[in-house]
Amino acid sequence: MPVADLGMSVDLPKVKIRHAMPGAARDGAVVISIFRDGTIHLGDDQITSEELPAKIRESLSRGAERKVYIKADARVYYRTVRDVLDAVRSAGVENIGLLADQRMAASSAFR
């Protein structure tokens, strides 16, 4: 079941300047979502941070890009994000993208 179908969303942190990461939207991209309640999803599957290294290595063995994208809710505990980062690194991946939304400029917010 796709994460969007579960009725959950990740409220991404807002940044003034962002760098585009089009690879996160490509088929086969390794995307980890961390929700406000601390649940972790790899793609559509809910998993624990302990399960992440093996699942990431499995994805890489099927030809996924050696980059992992993380979508963490702005209100999630840092400890949870740190555990996910540690799990990704223990899978042998050092190229990690943190996804965020671009903050609207004050002048365009009221148009």
Backbone as a chain_set.jsonl record, in Angstrom:
{"seq": "MPVADLGMSVDLPKVKIRHAMPGAARDGAVVISIFRDGTIHLGDDQITSEELPAKIRESLSRGAERKVYIKADARVYYRTVRDVLDAVRSAGVENIGLLADQRMAASSAFR", "coords": {"N": [[0.846, -1.177, 0.0], [0.733, 2.129, -0.976], [2.366, 4.862, 0.688], [1.001, 7.308, 0.61], [-1.592, 6.436, 0.385], [-2.123, 5.588, 2.912], [-3.014, 7.682, 4.331], [-1.24, 9.367, 5.491], [1.213, 11.947, 5.8], [4.325, 13.587, 5.2], [5.415, 16.364, 6.774], [7.498, 18.409, 5.504], [10.577, 20.052, 6.469], [11.08, 23.601, 6.079], [13.017, 25.545, 3.874], [15.066, 28.35, 2.887], [16.741, 28.429, 0.647], [17.15, 25.935, -1.7], [18.478, 22.89, -3.047], [17.92, 21.31, -6.037], [16.786, 17.952, -6.247], [16.305, 15.874, -8.349], [16.597, 13.153, -8.643], [15.329, 11.896, -6.54], [12.728, 11.519, -7.253], [12.742, 9.631, -9.174], [12.059, 6.386, -10.62], [12.762, 3.575, -8.622], [14.401, 4.898, -6.857], [15.909, 5.149, -3.653], [14.073, 5.944, -1.062], [13.528, 7.159, 2.103], [11.082, 7.667, 4.469], [10.309, 9.532, 7.325], [7.988, 9.764, 9.736], [5.932, 12.007, 11.726], [5.192, 10.651, 14.069], [7.33, 9.011, 14.436], [7.465, 6.689, 12.975], [8.96, 4.732, 10.397], [9.414, 4.515, 6.938], [10.44, 2.665, 4.188], [10.309, 3.308, 1.016], [7.213, 2.058, 0.324], [6.956, 0.433, 2.49], [6.636, -0.115, 5.959], [9.186, -0.039, 8.326], [11.76, -0.837, 10.769], [14.495, 1.053, 12.212], [16.536, -0.692, 12.67], [16.158, -2.656, 10.75], [16.754, -1.338, 8.441], [19.531, -1.219, 7.266], [19.921, -3.797, 5.996], [17.738, -3.848, 4.215], [18.323, -1.639, 2.609], [20.766, -2.436, 1.453], [19.761, -4.577, -0.001], [18.153, -3.212, -1.873], [20.168, -1.811, -3.234], [21.526, -3.932, -4.37], [19.806, -4.619, -6.364], [20.265, -2.741, -8.223], [19.785, -0.07, -7.583], [20.425, 3.469, -7.345], [23.387, 4.582, -5.699], [22.603, 6.27, -3.584], [20.753, 7.683, -0.976], [17.643, 9.047, -0.155], [16.181, 11.101, 2.262], [13.161, 11.844, 3.798], [12.131, 13.639, 6.306], [9.783, 14.375, 8.774], [9.178, 17.671, 9.927], [8.722, 17.842, 12.621], [9.685, 15.595, 13.863], [11.575, 13.712, 16.28], [15.005, 14.482, 16.685], [16.705, 12.407, 17.398], [15.556, 10.154, 16.2], [15.945, 10.69, 13.472], [18.742, 10.727, 13.48], [19.256, 8.021, 14.123], [18.312, 6.796, 11.797], [20.056, 7.924, 9.884], [22.48, 6.798, 10.812], [21.904, 4.1, 10.325], [21.697, 4.088, 7.531], [24.31, 4.786, 6.798], [25.635, 2.556, 7.86], [24.888, 0.689, 6.057], [26.593, 1.125, 4.072], [26.293, 3.383, 2.527], [27.129, 6.604, 1.724], [26.308, 8.818, 0.404], [23.852, 10.922, 0.876], [20.716, 12.419, 0.657], [18.851, 15.027, 2.023], [15.552, 15.817, 2.091], [13.567, 18.741, 1.57], [11.113, 21.402, 1.732], [10.758, 24.353, -0.267], [10.794, 27.496, 1.17], [8.392, 30.074, 0.863], [8.947, 33.307, -0.474], [8.518, 36.301, 1.423], [7.277, 38.417, 0.051], [5.894, 37.136, -1.98], [4.135, 35.549, -0.675], [1.634, 36.575, -0.132], [0.247, 36.887, -2.451]], "CA": [[0.0, 0.0, 0.0], [1.536, 3.344, -1.004], [2.289, 5.685, 1.89], [-0.039, 8.322, 0.426], [-2.872, 5.789, 0.604], [-2.294, 5.347, 4.333], [-3.542, 8.885, 4.918], [-0.176, 10.04, 6.228], [2.1, 12.757, 4.985], [5.49, 14.111, 5.893], [5.478, 17.83, 6.717], [8.926, 18.647, 5.36], [11.099, 21.343, 6.928], [11.113, 24.654, 5.057], [14.322, 26.191, 3.722], [15.036, 29.492, 1.974], [17.413, 28.034, -0.592], [17.234, 24.482, -1.79], [19.12, 22.331, -4.232], [17.033, 20.33, -6.65], [17.191, 16.551, -6.186], [15.349, 15.168, -9.203], [16.769, 11.705, -8.496], [14.424, 11.378, -5.516], [11.442, 11.209, -7.883], [12.908, 8.627, -10.228], [11.718, 5.013, -10.251], [13.854, 2.823, -8.031], [15.157, 5.694, -5.888], [15.763, 4.696, -2.274], [13.524, 7.068, -0.307], [13.107, 6.811, 3.454], [10.211, 8.682, 5.064], [10.185, 9.46, 8.781], [6.772, 10.488, 10.062], [5.888, 12.725, 12.997], [5.096, 9.711, 15.191], [8.566, 8.235, 14.51], [7.476, 5.511, 12.108], [9.901, 4.826, 9.283], [9.007, 3.77, 5.749], [11.359, 2.568, 3.054], [9.311, 3.202, -0.053], [5.866, 1.889, 0.862], [6.985, -0.533, 3.584], [7.023, 0.359, 7.28], [10.257, -0.853, 8.872], [12.472, -0.239, 11.896], [15.839, 1.496, 11.841], [17.392, -1.882, 12.702], [15.969, -3.388, 9.495], [17.149, -0.496, 7.307], [20.752, -1.565, 6.518], [19.71, -4.958, 5.123], [16.802, -3.471, 3.147], [19.031, -0.742, 1.687], [21.698, -3.279, 0.68], [18.932, -5.328, -0.95], [17.796, -2.279, -2.949], [21.382, -1.536, -4.007], [21.859, -5.124, -5.15], [18.897, -4.637, -7.521], [20.669, -1.695, -9.16], [19.399, 1.291, -7.188], [21.483, 4.463, -7.232], [24.045, 4.526, -4.39], [22.227, 7.474, -2.854], [19.506, 7.515, -0.244], [16.945, 10.299, 0.102], [15.433, 11.035, 3.512], [12.097, 12.828, 4.014], [11.809, 13.59, 7.731], [8.83, 15.379, 9.215], [9.832, 18.761, 10.649], [8.482, 17.71, 14.065], [10.179, 14.317, 14.379], [12.731, 13.842, 17.165], [16.31, 14.372, 16.026], [17.226, 11.066, 17.708], [15.043, 9.222, 15.189], [16.668, 10.993, 12.229], [20.123, 10.274, 13.7], [19.264, 6.557, 14.02], [18.158, 6.465, 10.377], [21.33, 8.262, 9.235], [23.442, 5.767, 11.201], [21.548, 2.86, 9.626], [22.045, 4.265, 6.113], [25.776, 4.701, 6.703], [26.071, 1.187, 8.134], [24.618, -0.078, 4.837], [27.65, 1.457, 3.124], [25.902, 4.527, 1.706], [27.576, 7.887, 2.275], [25.658, 9.863, -0.371], [22.521, 11.019, 1.462], [20.017, 13.678, 0.393], [17.766, 15.359, 2.944], [14.545, 16.54, 1.309], [12.89, 19.849, 2.247], [10.298, 22.267, 0.877], [11.295, 25.704, -0.35], [9.992, 28.516, 1.839], [7.981, 31.139, -0.044], [9.424, 34.645, -0.109], [7.471, 37.075, 2.077], [6.544, 39.232, -0.909], [5.017, 36.316, -2.814], [3.244, 34.77, 0.186], [0.321, 37.191, -0.053], [-0.295, 37.102, -3.803]], "C": [[0.893, 1.241, 0.0], [1.301, 4.19, 0.239], [1.182, 6.71, 1.771], [-1.42, 7.726, 0.684], [-3.146, 5.504, 2.076], [-2.87, 6.565, 5.042], [-2.514, 9.644, 5.735], [0.629, 10.893, 5.265], [3.26, 13.222, 5.854], [5.498, 15.611, 5.679], [6.955, 18.196, 6.697], [9.342, 19.985, 5.948], [11.139, 22.324, 5.767], [12.493, 25.303, 5.05], [14.188, 27.346, 2.74], [15.631, 29.126, 0.628], [17.514, 26.526, -0.595], [17.968, 24.094, -3.054], [18.206, 21.25, -4.773], [17.63, 18.932, -6.552], [16.219, 15.732, -7.02], [15.46, 13.656, -9.085], [15.823, 11.094, -7.487], [13.081, 10.958, -6.107], [11.541, 10.101, -8.926], [12.533, 7.236, -9.705], [12.947, 4.308, -9.7], [14.699, 3.608, -7.051], [14.887, 5.154, -4.488], [15.358, 5.911, -1.439], [13.011, 6.545, 1.036], [12.271, 7.967, 3.98], [10.142, 8.448, 6.562], [9.02, 10.353, 9.164], [6.831, 11.077, 11.464], [5.879, 11.773, 14.192], [6.327, 8.802, 15.309], [8.576, 6.989, 13.652], [8.343, 5.796, 10.888], [9.378, 3.959, 8.144], [10.141, 3.798, 4.739], [10.466, 2.298, 1.86], [7.941, 3.126, 0.594], [5.813, 1.008, 2.102], [7.417, 0.096, 4.9], [8.07, -0.597, 7.84], [10.85, -0.15, 10.092], [13.852, 0.204, 11.423], [16.817, 0.316, 11.856], [17.304, -2.684, 11.401], [16.529, -2.633, 8.287], [18.411, -0.955, 6.583], [20.556, -2.73, 5.542], [18.793, -4.609, 3.951], [17.47, -2.544, 2.13], [20.001, -1.539, 0.834], [20.952, -4.101, -0.363], [18.548, -4.444, -2.138], [18.996, -2.0, -3.843], [21.764, -2.73, -4.871], [20.967, -5.266, -6.38], [19.178, -3.486, -8.469], [20.248, -0.289, -8.806], [20.634, 2.18, -7.118], [22.079, 4.388, -5.822], [23.849, 5.845, -3.64], [20.89, 7.208, -2.193], [18.94, 8.902, 0.039], [16.103, 10.128, 1.366], [14.449, 12.192, 3.568], [11.701, 12.698, 5.481], [10.849, 14.71, 8.084], [9.562, 16.414, 10.063], [9.698, 18.612, 12.157], [8.992, 16.408, 14.655], [11.392, 14.567, 15.281], [14.023, 13.644, 16.393], [16.906, 12.985, 16.232], [16.792, 10.049, 16.65], [15.76, 9.432, 13.858], [18.108, 10.506, 12.336], [20.222, 8.749, 13.562], [19.15, 6.106, 12.568], [19.452, 6.769, 9.62], [22.396, 7.221, 9.557], [23.18, 4.455, 10.464], [21.92, 2.934, 8.146], [23.551, 4.135, 5.927], [26.271, 3.281, 6.951], [25.777, 0.255, 6.959], [25.657, 0.216, 3.77], [27.341, 2.625, 2.214], [26.337, 5.808, 2.414], [26.912, 9.062, 1.567], [24.191, 9.918, 0.047], [21.945, 12.392, 1.142], [18.895, 13.861, 1.387], [16.785, 16.258, 2.2], [13.841, 17.585, 2.169], [12.028, 20.574, 1.233], [10.929, 23.648, 0.861], [10.291, 26.664, 0.287], [9.626, 29.588, 0.821], [8.547, 32.465, 0.441], [8.255, 35.435, 0.466], [6.645, 37.873, 1.084], [5.586, 38.412, -1.761], [4.012, 35.526, -1.981], [1.827, 35.308, 0.182], [-0.301, 37.457, -1.415], [-1.406, 36.151, -4.072]], "O": [[1.729, 1.392, 0.891], [0.195, 4.235, 0.778], [0.481, 6.962, 2.751], [-2.32, 8.425, 1.148], [-4.282, 5.209, 2.447], [-3.182, 6.494, 6.23], [-2.869, 10.471, 6.575], [0.717, 10.6, 4.073], [3.173, 13.242, 7.082], [5.578, 16.084, 4.545], [7.592, 18.284, 7.747], [8.568, 20.942, 5.935], [11.223, 21.921, 4.607], [13.064, 25.575, 6.106], [13.316, 27.336, 1.87], [15.081, 29.478, -0.416], [17.918, 25.916, 0.395], [18.064, 24.871, -4.005], [17.771, 20.37, -4.03], [18.831, 18.746, -6.75], [15.405, 14.984, -6.478], [14.505, 12.945, -9.398], [15.535, 9.9, -7.557], [12.375, 10.134, -5.524], [10.53, 9.685, -9.494], [12.67, 6.945, -8.517], [14.042, 4.431, -10.248], [15.627, 3.053, -6.463], [13.767, 4.748, -4.178], [16.174, 6.785, -1.146], [12.189, 5.631, 1.102], [12.704, 9.119, 3.94], [9.944, 7.322, 7.019], [9.061, 11.563, 8.943], [7.669, 10.694, 12.281], [6.496, 12.062, 15.217], [6.371, 7.927, 16.174], [9.589, 6.291, 13.596], [8.445, 6.929, 10.417], [8.955, 2.822, 8.352], [10.727, 4.849, 4.478], [9.93, 1.201, 1.706], [7.55, 4.029, 1.333], [4.752, 0.848, 2.704], [8.447, 0.767, 4.958], [7.876, -1.812, 7.834], [10.488, 0.984, 10.407], [14.321, -0.217, 10.365], [17.814, 0.328, 11.134], [18.279, -3.321, 10.999], [16.75, -3.226, 7.231], [18.373, -1.075, 5.358], [20.981, -2.651, 4.389], [19.044, -5.028, 2.821], [17.215, -2.65, 0.93], [20.059, -1.346, -0.38], [21.444, -4.302, -1.473], [18.612, -4.887, -3.285], [18.865, -1.956, -5.067], [22.269, -2.559, -5.981], [21.329, -5.955, -7.334], [18.424, -3.267, -9.417], [20.34, 0.608, -9.645], [21.743, 1.708, -6.865], [21.352, 4.155, -4.857], [24.799, 6.445, -3.137], [20.006, 6.583, -2.778], [19.67, 9.815, 0.424], [15.399, 9.13, 1.52], [14.822, 13.355, 3.412], [11.01, 11.75, 5.856], [11.08, 15.866, 7.73], [10.464, 16.07, 10.827], [10.483, 19.198, 12.902], [8.758, 16.136, 15.833], [12.144, 15.518, 15.069], [14.126, 12.751, 15.553], [17.547, 12.447, 15.328], [17.575, 9.186, 16.254], [16.138, 8.468, 13.193], [18.639, 9.933, 11.384], [21.164, 8.243, 12.954], [19.809, 5.152, 12.154], [19.897, 5.961, 8.805], [23.139, 6.805, 8.668], [24.114, 3.782, 10.03], [22.402, 1.956, 7.575], [24.013, 3.457, 5.011], [27.231, 2.846, 6.316], [26.343, -0.835, 6.869], [25.619, -0.367, 2.686], [28.046, 2.844, 1.229], [25.957, 6.059, 3.558], [26.947, 10.185, 2.071], [23.386, 9.082, -0.363], [22.611, 13.41, 1.334], [18.077, 12.962, 1.581], [17.153, 17.336, 1.735], [13.554, 17.349, 3.343], [12.184, 20.391, 0.026], [11.552, 24.071, 1.835], [9.1, 26.64, -0.022], [10.461, 29.972, 0.001], [8.613, 32.71, 1.646], [7.116, 35.252, 0.036], [5.432, 37.998, 1.253], [4.569, 38.933, -2.218], [3.119, 34.891, -2.543], [0.893, 34.559, 0.469], [-1.287, 38.188, -1.509], [-1.99, 36.175, -5.156]]}, "num_chains": 1, "name": "protein.A"}
